[in-house]
Amino acid sequence: MDTNEYHIAVEEFSDRLYRFALKLCKNESISKDFVQDAFEKVWIKKDTINFEKVKSYLFRTLYNGFIDYTRKSKVISIED
């Protein structure tokens, strides 16, 4: 994927990714962070990602980030 294709992906998928993230976590600022992180990971790996598969990569990356976030934010209480 080249830079032009990356910009196309941002324009085409950013709104849908944001709505998906908002549906998952119900928080606007965290949803924006998830979208930003997903696009950052795509930018880092843009040379290895096929443009035809960028949509699924973005959504999977965002979902995995959400899962990691929920696992880290769970509070485990240990009772004696």
N, C-alpha and C positions, 0 to 999 in steps of 0.2 A: 504494500500500500504506500502510495506517495503522499506528499503533503496536501495536494489538491483533494485527493480522495478522503483524507482525514477531515478536512474542512466540510466536505459534503456530508460525511457521517455525523459531524457535530450538528450541522443544520437540520439534518433529517431525523436524528434520533434523540436529541437532547430533551425535547418536550416529553416524549414517550417514556424515556428513562426516568425523568423527574416524577411523572405521574405514577409510574411503577414503584419507585422508591417511597413516595408519599403514601401509597397504599400499604406498603409493608410496615413502615415505621411510624406513621402518623405524626411526623415532626418535620416542619419545613426546612429548618437549617440543617438537620442531619441528612435529609433527603438530598439537599444540594451538595453536601459533602460526598455522599455516595456517588452521585453523578460525576462530580469532579474527579474523584478517585478512579472511577471506571475509565474516563477519557484519558487520564494521566497514564494509566497502565497500557491503554491502546497506543498512546503516543510513544511510550518507551519501547513497545514491541512492534511498532508499525512496519518494520522491515520484514517481519516474519508472519504477519497476519494478512490473510487474503481478504480483499475488499468485499467479496461476496459473502464472507462469513463474519464481517465485523459486527453486524446487528446481534447475532447470537453470542458473540464474544462479549459485547458490552453488557447485555442483559445477564449473562452468566456471571460475569465479574462483579456486577452490582449485587446480585443475589448472594454470591459467596461472601462479599463484604458485609452484607446485612447479617448473614449467619454468624460470621466471626464477631461482629459487634454484639449480637444478642448473647452469644456464649460468654463474652468477656464481661458483659454488664450484669449477668446473673449473680445474685448474692447467695453464697452458700453459707448456711448457718450450721454450725456444728454444736450439738448439744452434748453436754457432759453426762 
